[in-house]
Amino acid sequence: MNISIKRVNSEFDDLPLPTYATEGSAGMDIYAATELPIVIEPGAIAMIPTNISIALQPGYECQVRSRSGLAGKNGIFALNAPGTVDSDYRGEVKIILANFGKEAFTINKADRIAQLVIAQYEHIQWKEVSSLDETERGSGGFGSTGVS
């Protein structure tokens, strides 16, 4: 599949486009487009520019996900993950990062800050009914299936 991508500002033309780290990667690393370092203090949230805009076909979304290394080692998470870039959005993709760690974290130009996964979706129509089919779980909610 080919997806149109545009750089927003020529100042960051030296940054790579989102890239797969390995042959088996589902997500593409996306890079920070910031001239000055951005410091995210513990408990703080920052919106990180990427200098790219994309044009997805209808029926597709671009999911924004945390990078496991940033999350596991530093407590840096992409908020509302997976975030969604809709097929009709043409503005700059920005990454919302939150610092759940104990120390300030600095984002520098060209740092890999999140992953993008392109996914297909369907629009549905709701069919209102008076009852739903029965299942083994039924209405058992959070934690109802146990831990082990």
Secondary structure as GFF3:
##gff-version 3
##sequence-region A 1 148
A	DSSP	beta_strand	4	7	.	.	.	ID=ss1
A	DSSP	three_ten_helix	10	12	.	.	.	ID=ss2
A	DSSP	beta_strand	19	20	.	.	.	ID=ss3
A	DSSP	beta_strand	28	31	.	.	.	ID=ss4
A	DSSP	beta_strand	38	40	.	.	.	ID=ss5
A	DSSP	beta_strand	45	49	.	.	.	ID=ss6
A	DSSP	beta_strand	52	55	.	.	.	ID=ss7
A	DSSP	beta_strand	60	65	.	.	.	ID=ss8
A	DSSP	alpha_helix	68	74	.	.	.	ID=ss9
A	DSSP	beta_strand	76	78	.	.	.	ID=ss10
A	DSSP	beta_strand	83	85	.	.	.	ID=ss11
A	DSSP	beta_strand	94	99	.	.	.	ID=ss12
A	DSSP	beta_strand	105	107	.	.	.	ID=ss13
A	DSSP	beta_strand	112	120	.	.	.	ID=ss14
###
